[in-house]
Amino acid sequence: MLNTLYRQMMFPESTAFFLIVLVFSSGTGSSEELIKVTETQETKAEGSCVTIACTYKHGYDQNIKLLWFKDPNYDRDKKSYTGTIVYSNADDRPQSPGYSSRVEFITGKAEEATDYWRKCDLKINDLQKSDSGNYSFRIDSDTKYMSKAMNLTVTDNRCKLNIDPSEMKDSVKEWDEFSVRCSTSDSCPSNPEWILHKPGQEPKRMTSPIKEITEENNEGKKITKLKIKPTWEDDNMMLSCRPAKTQDSCLFKNITLSVEYKPKKAEATVRPVDVKEGDSFTLSCTSRGRPNVTMSWFKNGIKKTQLVEWRLHDVKPEDNGEYYCQAENKHGEVQSNIIRIIVKYGPKDVRVTQAVNISNLKEGNELKLNCSVGGSNPAVHQFNWYLNGSHIKQQTNQILFISQIRPEDKGSYHCNAINSIKTSQSNSLQVSIKYLPHQIKIDGETSVKKGSKVMFNCSADANPPPNSYSWKHTSISESLPLSFSKTTGVLTIDTVTIRHAGTYACTVTNDIGGKEKSINVTVLYAPSKPMLAMKSEKEYGVISITCTVESSPESNLIVSGPSDLRSMRENKMNISKSDNKVTIYLNARESDAGVYKCTADNSEGTNHTEEELLYAPKNVSVRSEGKQMTRHELTLACNTQSKPTPSSYEWKKIFNGELTTAGRSQKLHFHSLQTADSGQYICIVNNIIGEAKSLPVNIKVKLGSLSVLYQVIFPIILLLILIALAIFLLRRKIIKGSQNNSRENLAMADAADSSRGRTADFYTTLHSPGPARAQVSSARPASNTQQVYSEITLPQMKQGCAKPQEYEEYSSINYVTLDFRRQHELAKRASDDSSTAIYSKVFKNKKSQNSSESELHDYENVSSACAPKLPLTSTDWESDTSEEDEVKYTTVSCTDKPGVREPRKKSSSSSGTTSSEEDRTAYSDIKT
């Protein structure tokens, strides 16, 4: 909208943008200019570079967002600037890909003003014409500000350079010829120039005699070709092609020359120079070569390792020797200088030996002890003697000498040999005088570190000397069995554990008697890994976080959480501290959720542990148990990780876009599934920190076997039955209507039997289906007359029909009218045609029972044409009278119209027999 307004006011684009910046920068609430862009307009050639000088005033916000925009626009809906992001230090506003390899952001303390101003320069290399536009710098923190725009115009560069990539090589061997071409457009006034320089040096035009430059014009280009035979000193040399006489380094096209050569001058050094036993020293080898050289180290001429730096740990005198390195690549090898290593070490194998026999020493005798040394570099310059662990100041020589021994001189003697490297202690030698045990002493540290080795020496003044020593350990928790020497009174614990803390008692015994002395031993150990525990104190409605640790001495415990220290102090209700235990009581809030850390430290070390104690439900998943079929049980179980435990569960069902509540417990149970239960289900879990949702679980309830039977198969069967019944009734209605139409025409005139109509019986027998006919036949009385009816199959009605013939015989005449109707239109046509009525003259003569077949009068042939086709089923016609007459009907012949199909359907007529065979009525076949 603003852009449209500006266009209507006919403001230039740069002026409109400047007004936008002024309008929105005023929203910061301050008129102070926080960003300064030195230039307002720059014009650069294509392929060159530009640096936009910029400074901004910053505060102490460490999360400030710095962005350079090209052609920014303010989006009122999003309340932020949009446009091409040339540079960004914010992850949510990434840099545009087209600038990722061409842009440099230059920052640091500004040369001017105070410490609050910093540089925000933007350098764009390899300028393209699409880079033209307005550039502004934006700071986004507690204070938001957009700078004034700098307008950049990129113009065409007819001298744009191009280096032929086909001639570029990764590396070239020393003294091998290397050539490369640099070309520009033919419209450029001069050929490009080649210059040679090392990184950090000023470029100079090449004048070396081993280099050749040629110029040529080809294919509309001006080409300058460089040929060079480099030496190893040309390695990493920068070959730069530039337009003639230009000083704009941004227009240069650079190639770094990589020259392969054999190693040059290997040099070996050692750190530190003074090597002591137990220390470490490092041997370093340096050399130049391409490809990179491989370094090998030799000791006394034997190859030891293949490293650039060889570090030796825990040095011993055996490491003395001559060391040198060898640099090697595929072009050759070179050997370094020799380094001689002499390891200095302290006195070794220091022992106290007897200069005189002290086995039967008595008070007043002299005592001589010798401190012998097995080896030392440099030599020992001082000896110290100790009696029962106490330094004997007067004795500083290698030989300890006491002219007259006293009871107080009896005890354990040892010496220390000292040189400039270290002090070595000897073994102990016990010197005794014969007297009763007294002044029992226990030598040894009473505060020992866990894991160390400790020795306790129990001694006493006695004469004769003690013949046995015993040690006993007691503590609050348990007493440990000890391993000690009964003859020397020395108790040694190779590896001190926590259980070794307690009281140790030494009992010294000689032939006269024994005495006991005790010491308390404390085991010092660093804190164990602290244990963090969270508990809901329902009685007080708070959360307790407890940290416990084991250590000696007691540890200082500090518990920290996701909230800052001040917030924790404001929130906590109480803090309880005891030996190596601290408990914090909190009114838990959402801000308290996260990882808690407990740190324990004492004089022996520090340890800590971290654990996520308070967090909203996460990893919510739904597990389905049961079959997804109708009439089955199904259970959806909601599982999650939550501290504290969830306070509520809620199940939501999504079906057809609607969201409904399905349950409020951890498990959603369906006792008998229905298809209506199908849908997507979501489990929502809550605790005092927050809530989480599971992924939707799709429930598709399928029909079970019984359901399919009840809901699908039975309805289909019922439908089929109804359809069959409907068809049956419809067909019966059609047949009944057809029978009513033919009833009047198909009748026997002048029937002899007045009680039973032959016409009706004929109709029923002819048209009724099998079962119906059987019922009618069974209902009638048995007849003594067998009647035979023929199957009549007639074609369609023909147009030319003959008039009925009439035959008259002796006593009676019966007329039979055969009227075959098919459809309404045929019936109408038949009514107009007199030939549709066919008459037959029937001769019926009463005869005696003994009459022969020859006496029977046959009926004359009756001819019928074009009667409507009405198929008749095979039917048994049975007489309903008990006549004793046998009647034979003549053959009825129907002549078909030419071209009409003549279906023929034959069926043998069935006959009914009675006890009386006197009369027989036979009907002849009707042929079609």
C-alpha positions, 0 to 999 in steps of 0.5 A, a space after each residue: 500500500 505504501 509503495 502505491 502511495 509513493 508512486 502516486 506521489 511520484 517520489 523516486 524509489 530511493 526517496 520512498 525507501 528513505 521515507 519508509 525507513 524514517 517512518 518505521 525507525 521512529 517506532 523505536 521511540 528514539 530519534 538517535 541514529 543507531 546505524 551509520 552508512 557512509 555512502 549513499 550511492 555506488 556505481 561498480 562494473 560487473 565482475 568487480 566488488 564493493 564494500 559498503 562501510 557501516 557502523 552501528 551502536 550496540 548494547 549488551 544484548 548477546 542475542 542481537 540479530 544483524 541483517 543486510 537487506 536488498 530492497 527491503 519492504 515493511 510488511 504490516 501484517 507480519 510487522 517485519 521487513 521482507 526482501 532479499 537477505 544478503 547477510 544474516 546471523 539469525 537462523 530464522 532469517 537465513 541468507 539468500 543462496 545467491 549471496 552465500 559465496 560472494 558476501 563477507 561481513 566485516 565486523 569489529 570495534 569501530 575506529 571512531 567514537 566509543 566502545 559502543 560502536 562496531 563495524 558492520 561493513 558488507 563486501 560483495 564480490 563478483 558483482 552481477 547486474 542483478 545486484 543493483 538495488 538499495 542496501 540497508 542494515 537492520 539491527 533487531 533486539 530490544 531496540 530495532 532500527 533500519 539504516 538509510 539505504 545505499 544505492 548500488 548500480 552495477 554497469 556492464 563490463 566489456 573487459 570482463 575476464 574469463 580463464 579457460 578451465 580446460 587448461 587449469 590443473 590441480 598441480 604441476 611438477 617442478 620444471 614441467 611446463 604449465 600454460 593457461 589462457 585469460 580472455 576478454 571481449 574483443 570490445 575491450 581496448 587491450 589484452 588482459 595482463 598476467 601478474 605473479 605474487 605470493 599471498 600477502 605481497 603486492 602484485 607485479 607484472 611477470 618479468 622472469 625469463 622462465 616465463 612466457 606471455 603471448 597475446 592473440 585475438 581469436 573468435 572475437 576475443 582478446 587472449 593472453 596466454 601464459 607459459 611457465 616452468 615453475 620451481 618449488 619456490 613457486 608453490 602456492 604462487 598466485 597467478 592473477 589475470 587482470 584487465 590492462 592497467 587496472 588497479 581494482 583487485 576485485 576484477 582480478 581472476 586468480 589461480 593458485 599454483 600448486 607445484 609438486 616437488 621432493 621434500 626440502 630440508 627436514 628438521 627434527 626438534 625435541 620438547 623439552 630439552 631436559 628429559 626426566 624419568 617419568 615425564 614425556 617428551 615430543 619429537 617434531 619433524 618439519 619439511 616441505 614437499 608436494 604432495 605432502 610428505 610422510 614422516 618416519 622416525 628412527 632410533 639408533 638407525 631402526 625405524 620406530 614410527 611414522 608420525 609428524 610428531 612422536 610423543 613418548 610418555 613415562 620416559 625411562 632410562 631405556 629410552 636413551 639413544 639417537 633419534 632422527 626423522 626422514 621426510 618422503 614423498 613420491 618425488 624423493 626423500 630427505 633425512 633430518 639432523 640427529 637428536 641425542 636423548 639422555 634421560 635423567 632419573 632419581 636414585 634407584 634401589 636405595 636400601 639400608 644395610 648393616 655396617 655392624 651386627 645388630 642382632 644382639 644389640 645392647 644398650 651402650 653398643 655402637 650402631 652403624 647403618 649404610 644407605 646404599 644406592 643402585 644407580 643415579 643420574 645425576 649422582 646423589 648429593 644428600 642422604 637423610 636418615 629417619 628413626 621411626 619416621 622422624 628425621 635424625 638431623 645430625 645424620 646427613 652422611 651415607 653411613 649412620 653412626 651412633 657411638 652409644 646406643 640408648 633405648 630411645 634409639 631403638 626402632 625402625 630406620 630408613 634413609 632417603 637418597 636425594 639428587 636433582 631429579 627426585 628423592 628416593 626412600 629406602 626400606 626400613 631396618 628395625 633396631 632393637 634392645 632387649 627390655 620389656 615392651 613399652 612405648 608402643 608406636 604405630 607408624 603410618 598415615 591415619 588419613 588415607 585416600 581411597 584406592 591407595 596403598 597404606 602400611 602401618 608399622 607397630 613397634 615397641 620398646 622391649 627386651 627381649 624383642 616382641 615375638 608376636 604382633 596382632 592387628 584388629 579392626 573395628 568400626 560402626 558398621 563392620 569389622 574387617 579381617 586383616 592381613 598382617 605379619 605377626 613377626 614384624 607388626 607391619 599391616 599393609 592394605 594394598 587397596 584402601 576401600 571405604 570399609 577400611 575406615 575405623 579403629 586399628 589396634 596393635 598388640 605387641 607381645 614378647 616373652 614377658 607380656 604384651 601391650 596394645 595401642 590404637 589409632 583411628 584411620 579415616 578414608 578420604 574419597 571423592 564424592 560418588 555420583 550424586 543421586 537426584 530424586 523427585 517426590 510429590 509431597 501430597 500432604 503439603 502440596 509441593 514437590 521435593 527434590 533431594 540430592 544425596 551423595 557419599 563422600 569423606 570429608 562431607 561434600 558441599 552440595 549445590 542443586 541447580 535447575 532450569 530457572 535462574 538462581 533468583 527464581 529458584 529462591 523466590 519459588 522454593 518454600 524450604 531447604 533442608 541440609 544434613 550430612 551429604 544430603 540436601 532437599 529443596 521444596 518447590 511449588 512446581 511451575 512450568 518454568 521449573 520443568 527441565 534438567 536439574 543438576 546436583 554438584 558435590 565437591 570436597 577436598 578429594 574431588 568433584 562429581 555431578 549428575 544431571 537428570 530431567 526431573 520435571 517435564 511435561 508428558 512426552 513420547 505419548 503413544 497409543 497401544 491397541 489390544 483386541 480385534 477391530 471387528 464388530 461385537 469384539 472387545 478393543 482396548 486403547 492404552 495411552 502410554 507416556 513419559 512424565 514427571 510428575 505422573 500425569 494428572 489427567 487423560 483425555 481421549 478425543 475422537 475425530 470422525 468426518 471432521 468432528 472432534 468429540 470426547 471419547 473418554 477420560 482415563 488411561 485406557 479407552 475400552 470398547 466392550 462390543 465394537 460397532 461400525 460407528 466406533 470407527 474413526 481417529 483417536 487421540 490421547 491427550 495427557 496432562 500434568 502440572 507442567 503441561 500437556 502432550 498429544 499422541 499421533 492419531 490412531 486410525 480405528 477401522 471396525 470391520 464386520 464380523 462373520 455373524 454380522 456379515 451373516 445378519 447384515 448382508 447375507 440374510 437381507 440378500 436371501 430375503 430380497 431374492 425370495 421377495 423377487 421370486 415371489 413377485 415374479 411368480 405372482 406377476 406371471 400368474 396374473 399374466 397367465 390368469 389374464 390370458 386364460 380369461 381371454 381364451 375362456 370364451 373361445 375355447 369351450 365345448 358347445 352344447 355339452 352333454 353333462 349339465 352338472 359339470 362344464 367340460 369347458 371349465 375343466 378343459 381350461 383348468 387342465 390345460 393352463 394350470 401348472 403341475 402342482 395345481 393340476 395335481 391338486 385338482 385331479 386329486 379332488 375329483 372322483 375317479 373316472 371310468 373314462 380315460 381321456 387323451 389330450 394332445 400338446 398344441 404348439 401353434 405359430 403366429 397368426 397369418 394374414 390369410 385365414 380360411 373360413 371355418 368348415 362346418 360338418 353336420 352328422 346325424 344327431 348332434 353338433 358340437 362347435 369348438 372355437 380355437 382363438 389364439 391371441 398374443 397381444 392386444 394389437 393382434 387381438 384387434 386385427 383378429 377382430 377385423 378378420 373373420 378368419 380368426 374363428 375356426 369351427 369344427 363339426 363334431 360327430 358324436 354317436 352313442 355306441 354300445 360297449 361291444 362296438 368295434 373301432 371301425 364303427 367309430 366316426 372320426 371327426 373331419 380334419 379342421 384346418 386353421 391358419 394364422 392363429 395367434 401363437 400361445 404355447 401350451 405346456 404338456 398337460 394331462 386332460 382328464 374327464 370330469 364325467 363318468 361317460 362311457 363314450 370314447 370320442 376321437 378328435 380329428 387332426 387339426 392342421 395349421 398352415 404357417 405363413 411363409 417366412 415364420 418360424 415354426 417352433 414345435 413342442 411335443 409332450 406325451 399325454 398322460 392318461 388316467 385309468 379307472 376301474 371301468 374301461 368301458 368308454 375311452 375318449 381320445 384326442 388326436 394330435 394337433 400338428 403345426 
